[in-house]
């Protein structure tokens, strides 16, 4: 169903795949993931939309030659893919780090944005503590400790009480994470640590926006999600009751319903 394609850019190459037909929807994966993480979730969206899955530079099959992947630079990669496909505007759905990229895209290229969904993601900048932790991870990965990071971060992305039912999904996510190049991991961590607060960008959007969160997310607590809901009244907020940070794997049917409803508002 999906066709893999590659394009060159000054910072390396970008890999993406597309499938389905209709209005364009871009899926942007998270940290330590690739375009393949979306799996059946992407296939289900293909029934109604033209789905474009992109490997963020330094992840999956996308090569990145720099040491620091800013969210703005990652957004430029998304724009290059849209240009390559002749897509003028698209809805962006960003998971975790992919949401940071989507927010940068919204700020840098607003005329190309039809709608934006932050999927287990926020417009917030890192706290000082989180920023320090990212640089600790950079040090670990550059010292050959990628397996240590993966063995901790991937299981923690799932709701604790659903882990026994998610063995296959956790293992697949681990394998994708382990295949991520060390240099790509370090570059993304540096870029995320430096990203700015974009609450103002989200508040100023003139296109539909959705915050799709998990009530059992250990990375973005429900208290943070509720603060965002209070701050951004114009954004629709959906909480997945039994999901951690991986709702498209933990509650795929409910996530698909929420996304499809959102896209119905985008493409009226």
LUMPAKE-888274 format. One record per residue (C-alpha): residue number from 1; residue in three letters; chain; x, y, z. Coordinates in nm, 2 decimals. Layout:
! LUMPAKE-888274
<node seq="NUM" type="Ala" mol="A" x="X" y="Y" z="Z"/>
...
! end
This chain:
! LUMPAKE-888274
<node seq="1" type="Unk" mol="A" x="0.00" y="0.00" z="0.00"/>
<node seq="2" type="Unk" mol="A" x="0.28" y="0.24" z="0.09"/>
<node seq="3" type="Unk" mol="A" x="0.55" y="0.34" z="-0.15"/>
<node seq="4" type="Unk" mol="A" x="0.89" y="0.44" z="-0.02"/>
<node seq="5" type="Unk" mol="A" x="1.06" y="0.74" z="-0.17"/>
<node seq="6" type="Unk" mol="A" x="1.37" y="0.95" z="-0.10"/>
<node seq="7" type="Unk" mol="A" x="1.48" y="1.30" z="-0.17"/>
<node seq="8" type="Unk" mol="A" x="1.81" y="1.47" z="-0.13"/>
<node seq="9" type="Unk" mol="A" x="1.86" y="1.79" z="0.07"/>
<node seq="10" type="Unk" mol="A" x="2.17" y="1.99" z="0.18"/>
<node seq="11" type="Unk" mol="A" x="2.18" y="1.81" z="0.52"/>
<node seq="12" type="Unk" mol="A" x="2.15" y="1.45" z="0.39"/>
<node seq="13" type="Unk" mol="A" x="1.85" y="1.27" z="0.25"/>
<node seq="14" type="Unk" mol="A" x="1.49" y="1.23" z="0.36"/>
<node seq="15" type="Unk" mol="A" x="1.29" y="0.91" z="0.34"/>
<node seq="16" type="Unk" mol="A" x="0.91" y="0.90" z="0.33"/>
<node seq="17" type="Unk" mol="A" x="0.63" y="0.68" z="0.22"/>
<node seq="18" type="Unk" mol="A" x="0.27" y="0.76" z="0.11"/>
<node seq="19" type="Unk" mol="A" x="-0.04" y="0.56" z="0.06"/>
<node seq="20" type="Unk" mol="A" x="-0.41" y="0.61" z="0.02"/>
<node seq="21" type="Unk" mol="A" x="-0.59" y="0.88" z="-0.17"/>
<node seq="22" type="Unk" mol="A" x="-0.77" y="1.20" z="-0.08"/>
<node seq="23" type="Unk" mol="A" x="-0.68" y="1.50" z="0.13"/>
<node seq="24" type="Unk" mol="A" x="-0.32" y="1.49" z="0.25"/>
<node seq="25" type="Unk" mol="A" x="-0.24" y="1.40" z="0.61"/>
<node seq="26" type="Unk" mol="A" x="0.13" y="1.39" z="0.73"/>
<node seq="27" type="Unk" mol="A" x="0.23" y="1.16" z="1.02"/>
<node seq="28" type="Unk" mol="A" x="0.54" y="1.28" z="1.21"/>
<node seq="29" type="Unk" mol="A" x="0.69" y="1.02" z="1.45"/>
<node seq="30" type="Unk" mol="A" x="0.85" y="1.07" z="1.78"/>
<node seq="31" type="Unk" mol="A" x="1.20" y="1.04" z="1.93"/>
<node seq="32" type="Unk" mol="A" x="1.36" y="0.70" z="1.88"/>
<node seq="33" type="Unk" mol="A" x="1.09" y="0.61" z="1.63"/>
<node seq="34" type="Unk" mol="A" x="1.06" y="0.60" z="1.25"/>
<node seq="35" type="Unk" mol="A" x="0.78" y="0.63" z="1.00"/>
<node seq="36" type="Unk" mol="A" x="0.72" y="0.25" z="1.04"/>
<node seq="37" type="Unk" mol="A" x="0.60" y="0.30" z="1.40"/>
<node seq="38" type="Unk" mol="A" x="0.26" y="0.40" z="1.28"/>
<node seq="39" type="Unk" mol="A" x="0.18" y="0.06" z="1.14"/>
<node seq="40" type="Unk" mol="A" x="-0.19" y="-0.03" z="1.12"/>
<node seq="41" type="Unk" mol="A" x="-0.28" y="0.32" z="1.24"/>
<node seq="42" type="Unk" mol="A" x="-0.15" y="0.47" z="0.92"/>
<node seq="43" type="Unk" mol="A" x="-0.32" y="0.20" z="0.71"/>
<node seq="44" type="Unk" mol="A" x="-0.65" y="0.27" z="0.87"/>
<node seq="45" type="Unk" mol="A" x="-0.62" y="0.64" z="0.78"/>
<node seq="46" type="Unk" mol="A" x="-0.54" y="0.54" z="0.42"/>
<node seq="47" type="Unk" mol="A" x="-0.90" y="0.43" z="0.38"/>
<node seq="48" type="Unk" mol="A" x="-1.01" y="0.80" z="0.36"/>
<node seq="49" type="Unk" mol="A" x="-0.69" y="1.01" z="0.32"/>
<node seq="50" type="Unk" mol="A" x="-0.36" y="1.04" z="0.14"/>
<node seq="51" type="Unk" mol="A" x="-0.12" y="0.95" z="0.42"/>
<node seq="52" type="Unk" mol="A" x="0.24" y="1.07" z="0.41"/>
<node seq="53" type="Unk" mol="A" x="0.48" y="0.92" z="0.67"/>
<node seq="54" type="Unk" mol="A" x="0.82" y="1.09" z="0.70"/>
<node seq="55" type="Unk" mol="A" x="1.14" y="0.97" z="0.87"/>
<node seq="56" type="Unk" mol="A" x="1.26" y="1.27" z="1.07"/>
<node seq="57" type="Unk" mol="A" x="1.63" y="1.35" z="0.97"/>
<node seq="58" type="Unk" mol="A" x="1.86" y="1.12" z="1.16"/>
<node seq="59" type="Unk" mol="A" x="1.58" y="0.86" z="1.23"/>
<node seq="60" type="Unk" mol="A" x="1.47" y="0.57" z="1.02"/>
<node seq="61" type="Unk" mol="A" x="1.61" y="0.58" z="0.67"/>
<node seq="62" type="Unk" mol="A" x="1.66" y="0.96" z="0.67"/>
<node seq="63" type="Unk" mol="A" x="2.03" y="1.07" z="0.69"/>
<node seq="64" type="Unk" mol="A" x="2.14" y="1.38" z="0.87"/>
<node seq="65" type="Unk" mol="A" x="2.49" y="1.52" z="0.85"/>
<node seq="66" type="Unk" mol="A" x="2.46" y="1.78" z="1.12"/>
<node seq="67" type="Unk" mol="A" x="2.52" y="1.76" z="1.50"/>
<node seq="68" type="Unk" mol="A" x="2.21" y="1.94" z="1.60"/>
<node seq="69" type="Unk" mol="A" x="1.86" y="1.89" z="1.45"/>
<node seq="70" type="Unk" mol="A" x="1.66" y="2.20" z="1.54"/>
<node seq="71" type="Unk" mol="A" x="1.29" y="2.17" z="1.52"/>
<node seq="72" type="Unk" mol="A" x="1.29" y="2.44" z="1.25"/>
<node seq="73" type="Unk" mol="A" x="1.53" y="2.24" z="1.04"/>
<node seq="74" type="Unk" mol="A" x="1.32" y="1.93" z="1.08"/>
<node seq="75" type="Unk" mol="A" x="1.02" y="2.14" z="0.97"/>
<node seq="76" type="Unk" mol="A" x="1.21" y="2.24" z="0.65"/>
<node seq="77" type="Unk" mol="A" x="1.25" y="1.87" z="0.58"/>
<node seq="78" type="Unk" mol="A" x="0.87" y="1.83" z="0.60"/>
<node seq="79" type="Unk" mol="A" x="0.82" y="2.12" z="0.36"/>
<node seq="80" type="Unk" mol="A" x="1.06" y="1.96" z="0.11"/>
<node seq="81" type="Unk" mol="A" x="0.86" y="1.64" z="0.11"/>
<node seq="82" type="Unk" mol="A" x="0.54" y="1.83" z="0.05"/>
<node seq="83" type="Unk" mol="A" x="0.70" y="2.02" z="-0.23"/>
<node seq="84" type="Unk" mol="A" x="0.83" y="1.70" z="-0.38"/>
<node seq="85" type="Unk" mol="A" x="0.48" y="1.56" z="-0.38"/>
<node seq="86" type="Unk" mol="A" x="0.32" y="1.88" z="-0.50"/>
<node seq="87" type="Unk" mol="A" x="0.11" y="1.92" z="-0.18"/>
<node seq="88" type="Unk" mol="A" x="0.01" y="2.27" z="-0.11"/>
<node seq="89" type="Unk" mol="A" x="-0.15" y="2.23" z="0.23"/>
<node seq="90" type="Unk" mol="A" x="-0.17" y="1.93" z="0.46"/>
<node seq="91" type="Unk" mol="A" x="-0.29" y="1.83" z="0.81"/>
<node seq="92" type="Unk" mol="A" x="0.00" y="1.75" z="1.04"/>
<node seq="93" type="Unk" mol="A" x="-0.02" y="1.49" z="1.31"/>
<node seq="94" type="Unk" mol="A" x="0.29" y="1.49" z="1.53"/>
<node seq="95" type="Unk" mol="A" x="0.36" y="1.23" z="1.79"/>
<node seq="96" type="Unk" mol="A" x="0.58" y="1.35" z="2.08"/>
<node seq="97" type="Unk" mol="A" x="0.89" y="1.50" z="1.91"/>
<node seq="98" type="Unk" mol="A" x="0.69" y="1.50" z="1.59"/>
<node seq="99" type="Unk" mol="A" x="0.46" y="1.74" z="1.76"/>
<node seq="100" type="Unk" mol="A" x="0.75" y="1.98" z="1.82"/>
<node seq="101" type="Unk" mol="A" x="0.83" y="1.96" z="1.46"/>
<node seq="102" type="Unk" mol="A" x="0.47" y="2.02" z="1.37"/>
<node seq="103" type="Unk" mol="A" x="0.47" y="2.33" z="1.59"/>
<node seq="104" type="Unk" mol="A" x="0.78" y="2.46" z="1.42"/>
<node seq="105" type="Unk" mol="A" x="0.62" y="2.40" z="1.08"/>
<node seq="106" type="Unk" mol="A" x="0.31" y="2.59" z="1.20"/>
<node seq="107" type="Unk" mol="A" x="0.52" y="2.89" z="1.29"/>
<node seq="108" type="Unk" mol="A" x="0.75" y="2.88" z="0.99"/>
<node seq="109" type="Unk" mol="A" x="0.51" y="2.78" z="0.71"/>
<node seq="110" type="Unk" mol="A" x="0.16" y="2.87" z="0.83"/>
<node seq="111" type="Unk" mol="A" x="0.02" y="2.90" z="0.47"/>
<node seq="112" type="Unk" mol="A" x="0.10" y="2.53" z="0.42"/>
<node seq="113" type="Unk" mol="A" x="-0.09" y="2.40" z="0.72"/>
<node seq="114" type="Unk" mol="A" x="-0.45" y="2.28" z="0.70"/>
<node seq="115" type="Unk" mol="A" x="-0.47" y="2.15" z="1.06"/>
<node seq="116" type="Unk" mol="A" x="-0.25" y="2.04" z="1.35"/>
<node seq="117" type="Unk" mol="A" x="-0.27" y="1.76" z="1.60"/>
<node seq="118" type="Unk" mol="A" x="-0.04" y="1.73" z="1.89"/>
<node seq="119" type="Unk" mol="A" x="-0.05" y="1.35" z="1.97"/>
<node seq="120" type="Unk" mol="A" x="0.11" y="1.30" z="2.31"/>
<node seq="121" type="Unk" mol="A" x="0.29" y="1.63" z="2.26"/>
<node seq="122" type="Unk" mol="A" x="0.29" y="1.99" z="2.38"/>
<node seq="123" type="Unk" mol="A" x="0.38" y="2.34" z="2.26"/>
<node seq="124" type="Unk" mol="A" x="0.59" y="2.38" z="2.58"/>
<node seq="125" type="Unk" mol="A" x="0.96" y="2.43" z="2.59"/>
<node seq="126" type="Unk" mol="A" x="1.17" y="2.19" z="2.80"/>
<node seq="127" type="Unk" mol="A" x="1.20" y="2.26" z="3.17"/>
<node seq="128" type="Unk" mol="A" x="1.55" y="2.31" z="3.30"/>
<node seq="129" type="Unk" mol="A" x="1.54" y="1.96" z="3.45"/>
<node seq="130" type="Unk" mol="A" x="1.42" y="1.80" z="3.12"/>
<node seq="131" type="Unk" mol="A" x="1.69" y="1.99" z="2.93"/>
<node seq="132" type="Unk" mol="A" x="1.96" y="1.86" z="3.16"/>
<node seq="133" type="Unk" mol="A" x="1.83" y="1.51" z="3.12"/>
<node seq="134" type="Unk" mol="A" x="1.84" y="1.53" z="2.74"/>
<node seq="135" type="Unk" mol="A" x="2.21" y="1.63" z="2.75"/>
<node seq="136" type="Unk" mol="A" x="2.27" y="1.34" z="2.99"/>
<node seq="137" type="Unk" mol="A" x="2.11" y="1.11" z="2.73"/>
<node seq="138" type="Unk" mol="A" x="2.34" y="1.26" z="2.46"/>
<node seq="139" type="Unk" mol="A" x="2.64" y="1.17" z="2.68"/>
<node seq="140" type="Unk" mol="A" x="2.51" y="0.82" z="2.73"/>
<node seq="141" type="Unk" mol="A" x="2.44" y="0.75" z="2.37"/>
<node seq="142" type="Unk" mol="A" x="2.77" y="0.88" z="2.26"/>
<node seq="143" type="Unk" mol="A" x="2.94" y="0.65" z="2.51"/>
<node seq="144" type="Unk" mol="A" x="2.77" y="0.35" z="2.35"/>
<node seq="145" type="Unk" mol="A" x="2.48" y="0.32" z="2.60"/>
<node seq="146" type="Unk" mol="A" x="2.19" y="0.33" z="2.35"/>
<node seq="147" type="Unk" mol="A" x="2.06" y="0.00" z="2.46"/>
<node seq="148" type="Unk" mol="A" x="2.03" y="0.14" z="2.82"/>
<node seq="149" type="Unk" mol="A" x="1.82" y="0.43" z="2.70"/>
<node seq="150" type="Unk" mol="A" x="1.60" y="0.21" z="2.49"/>
<node seq="151" type="Unk" mol="A" x="1.54" y="-0.05" z="2.76"/>
<node seq="152" type="Unk" mol="A" x="1.42" y="0.22" z="2.99"/>
<node seq="153" type="Unk" mol="A" x="1.24" y="0.48" z="2.77"/>
<node seq="154" type="Unk" mol="A" x="1.04" y="0.25" z="2.55"/>
<node seq="155" type="Unk" mol="A" x="0.85" y="0.05" z="2.82"/>
<node seq="156" type="Unk" mol="A" x="0.80" y="0.37" z="3.01"/>
<node seq="157" type="Unk" mol="A" x="0.61" y="0.51" z="2.71"/>
<node seq="158" type="Unk" mol="A" x="0.33" y="0.26" z="2.76"/>
<node seq="159" type="Unk" mol="A" x="0.08" y="0.26" z="3.04"/>
<node seq="160" type="Unk" mol="A" x="0.21" y="0.03" z="3.32"/>
<node seq="161" type="Unk" mol="A" x="-0.10" y="-0.17" z="3.35"/>
<node seq="162" type="Unk" mol="A" x="-0.12" y="-0.24" z="2.97"/>
<node seq="163" type="Unk" mol="A" x="0.24" y="-0.36" z="2.94"/>
<node seq="164" type="Unk" mol="A" x="0.15" y="-0.73" z="2.97"/>
<node seq="165" type="Unk" mol="A" x="-0.08" y="-0.69" z="2.67"/>
<node seq="166" type="Unk" mol="A" x="0.17" y="-0.49" z="2.47"/>
<node seq="167" type="Unk" mol="A" x="0.47" y="-0.73" z="2.46"/>
<node seq="168" type="Unk" mol="A" x="0.48" y="-0.74" z="2.08"/>
<node seq="169" type="Unk" mol="A" x="0.43" y="-0.37" z="2.04"/>
<node seq="170" type="Unk" mol="A" x="0.70" y="-0.29" z="2.29"/>
<node seq="171" type="Unk" mol="A" x="0.95" y="-0.52" z="2.13"/>
<node seq="172" type="Unk" mol="A" x="0.88" y="-0.37" z="1.79"/>
<node seq="173" type="Unk" mol="A" x="0.92" y="-0.02" z="1.92"/>
<node seq="174" type="Unk" mol="A" x="1.25" y="-0.13" z="2.08"/>
<node seq="175" type="Unk" mol="A" x="1.38" y="-0.27" z="1.76"/>
<node seq="176" type="Unk" mol="A" x="1.30" y="0.06" z="1.58"/>
<node seq="177" type="Unk" mol="A" x="1.47" y="0.26" z="1.85"/>
<node seq="178" type="Unk" mol="A" x="1.78" y="0.04" z="1.85"/>
<node seq="179" type="Unk" mol="A" x="1.81" y="0.08" z="1.47"/>
<node seq="180" type="Unk" mol="A" x="1.82" y="0.46" z="1.51"/>
<node seq="181" type="Unk" mol="A" x="2.17" y="0.59" z="1.43"/>
<node seq="182" type="Unk" mol="A" x="2.36" y="0.72" z="1.74"/>
<node seq="183" type="Unk" mol="A" x="2.44" y="1.05" z="1.56"/>
<node seq="184" type="Unk" mol="A" x="2.07" y="1.10" z="1.48"/>
<node seq="185" type="Unk" mol="A" x="1.97" y="1.04" z="1.84"/>
<node seq="186" type="Unk" mol="A" x="2.22" y="1.29" z="1.97"/>
<node seq="187" type="Unk" mol="A" x="2.12" y="1.55" z="1.71"/>
<node seq="188" type="Unk" mol="A" x="1.75" y="1.52" z="1.79"/>
<node seq="189" type="Unk" mol="A" x="1.82" y="1.54" z="2.17"/>
<node seq="190" type="Unk" mol="A" x="2.01" y="1.86" z="2.12"/>
<node seq="191" type="Unk" mol="A" x="1.75" y="2.01" z="1.90"/>
<node seq="192" type="Unk" mol="A" x="1.46" y="1.93" z="2.14"/>
<node seq="193" type="Unk" mol="A" x="1.66" y="2.07" z="2.43"/>
<node seq="194" type="Unk" mol="A" x="1.69" y="2.40" z="2.25"/>
<node seq="195" type="Unk" mol="A" x="1.34" y="2.43" z="2.12"/>
<node seq="196" type="Unk" mol="A" x="1.14" y="2.74" z="2.22"/>
<node seq="197" type="Unk" mol="A" x="0.80" y="2.77" z="2.38"/>
<node seq="198" type="Unk" mol="A" x="0.53" y="2.78" z="2.11"/>
<node seq="199" type="Unk" mol="A" x="0.21" y="2.83" z="2.31"/>
<node seq="200" type="Unk" mol="A" x="0.17" y="3.16" z="2.13"/>
<node seq="201" type="Unk" mol="A" x="0.18" y="2.98" z="1.80"/>
<node seq="202" type="Unk" mol="A" x="-0.08" y="2.73" z="1.90"/>
<node seq="203" type="Unk" mol="A" x="-0.30" y="3.01" z="2.04"/>
<node seq="204" type="Unk" mol="A" x="-0.27" y="3.20" z="1.71"/>
<node seq="205" type="Unk" mol="A" x="-0.36" y="2.92" z="1.48"/>
<node seq="206" type="Unk" mol="A" x="-0.64" y="2.99" z="1.24"/>
<node seq="207" type="Unk" mol="A" x="-0.68" y="2.63" z="1.14"/>
<node seq="208" type="Unk" mol="A" x="-0.83" y="2.34" z="1.35"/>
<node seq="209" type="Unk" mol="A" x="-0.61" y="2.20" z="1.62"/>
<node seq="210" type="Unk" mol="A" x="-0.64" y="1.89" z="1.84"/>
<node seq="211" type="Unk" mol="A" x="-0.45" y="1.79" z="2.16"/>
<node seq="212" type="Unk" mol="A" x="-0.47" y="1.41" z="2.18"/>
<node seq="213" type="Unk" mol="A" x="-0.34" y="1.29" z="2.51"/>
<node seq="214" type="Unk" mol="A" x="-0.32" y="0.98" z="2.73"/>
<node seq="215" type="Unk" mol="A" x="-0.45" y="0.98" z="3.09"/>
<node seq="216" type="Unk" mol="A" x="-0.17" y="0.73" z="3.19"/>
<node seq="217" type="Unk" mol="A" x="0.11" y="0.91" z="3.01"/>
<node seq="218" type="Unk" mol="A" x="0.42" y="0.92" z="3.23"/>
<node seq="219" type="Unk" mol="A" x="0.60" y="1.16" z="3.00"/>
<node seq="220" type="Unk" mol="A" x="0.31" y="1.42" z="2.97"/>
<node seq="221" type="Unk" mol="A" x="0.11" y="1.39" z="3.29"/>
<node seq="222" type="Unk" mol="A" x="-0.26" y="1.45" z="3.27"/>
<node seq="223" type="Unk" mol="A" x="-0.21" y="1.76" z="3.49"/>
<node seq="224" type="Unk" mol="A" x="0.00" y="1.91" z="3.21"/>
<node seq="225" type="Unk" mol="A" x="-0.27" y="1.82" z="2.96"/>
<node seq="226" type="Unk" mol="A" x="-0.54" y="1.99" z="3.17"/>
<node seq="227" type="Unk" mol="A" x="-0.33" y="2.31" z="3.19"/>
<node seq="228" type="Unk" mol="A" x="-0.30" y="2.31" z="2.81"/>
<node seq="229" type="Unk" mol="A" x="-0.68" y="2.26" z="2.78"/>
<node seq="230" type="Unk" mol="A" x="-0.74" y="2.56" z="3.01"/>
<node seq="231" type="Unk" mol="A" x="-0.49" y="2.77" z="2.81"/>
<node seq="232" type="Unk" mol="A" x="-0.60" y="2.67" z="2.46"/>
<node seq="233" type="Unk" mol="A" x="-0.98" y="2.69" z="2.46"/>
<node seq="234" type="Unk" mol="A" x="-0.99" y="2.69" z="2.08"/>
<node seq="235" type="Unk" mol="A" x="-0.81" y="2.35" z="2.06"/>
<node seq="236" type="Unk" mol="A" x="-1.01" y="2.04" z="2.09"/>
<node seq="237" type="Unk" mol="A" x="-0.88" y="1.81" z="2.36"/>
<node seq="238" type="Unk" mol="A" x="-0.93" y="1.43" z="2.37"/>
<node seq="239" type="Unk" mol="A" x="-0.80" y="1.21" z="2.65"/>
<node seq="240" type="Unk" mol="A" x="-0.74" y="0.84" z="2.58"/>
<node seq="241" type="Unk" mol="A" x="-0.84" y="0.68" z="2.91"/>
<node seq="242" type="Unk" mol="A" x="-0.62" y="0.37" z="2.89"/>
<node seq="243" type="Unk" mol="A" x="-0.32" y="0.51" z="2.71"/>
<node seq="244" type="Unk" mol="A" x="0.03" y="0.61" z="2.81"/>
<node seq="245" type="Unk" mol="A" x="0.24" y="0.79" z="2.55"/>
<node seq="246" type="Unk" mol="A" x="0.16" y="0.55" z="2.26"/>
<node seq="247" type="Unk" mol="A" x="-0.21" y="0.59" z="2.20"/>
<node seq="248" type="Unk" mol="A" x="-0.19" y="0.48" z="1.84"/>
<node seq="249" type="Unk" mol="A" x="-0.07" y="0.14" z="1.96"/>
<node seq="250" type="Unk" mol="A" x="-0.24" y="0.12" z="2.30"/>
<node seq="251" type="Unk" mol="A" x="-0.59" y="0.24" z="2.19"/>
<node seq="252" type="Unk" mol="A" x="-0.58" y="0.25" z="1.81"/>
<node seq="253" type="Unk" mol="A" x="-0.95" y="0.24" z="1.75"/>
<node seq="254" type="Unk" mol="A" x="-1.02" y="0.53" z="1.99"/>
<node seq="255" type="Unk" mol="A" x="-0.73" y="0.72" z="1.85"/>
<node seq="256" type="Unk" mol="A" x="-0.85" y="0.67" z="1.49"/>
<node seq="257" type="Unk" mol="A" x="-1.19" y="0.79" z="1.58"/>
<node seq="258" type="Unk" mol="A" x="-1.05" y="1.11" z="1.74"/>
<node seq="259" type="Unk" mol="A" x="-0.82" y="1.17" z="1.45"/>
<node seq="260" type="Unk" mol="A" x="-1.09" y="1.11" z="1.19"/>
<node seq="261" type="Unk" mol="A" x="-1.33" y="1.34" z="1.37"/>
<node seq="262" type="Unk" mol="A" x="-1.06" y="1.61" z="1.38"/>
<node seq="263" type="Unk" mol="A" x="-0.98" y="1.56" z="1.01"/>
<node seq="264" type="Unk" mol="A" x="-1.35" y="1.61" z="0.93"/>
<node seq="265" type="Unk" mol="A" x="-1.32" y="1.95" z="1.08"/>
<node seq="266" type="Unk" mol="A" x="-1.00" y="2.02" z="0.89"/>
<node seq="267" type="Unk" mol="A" x="-1.13" y="1.92" z="0.55"/>
<node seq="268" type="Unk" mol="A" x="-1.48" y="2.05" z="0.55"/>
! end
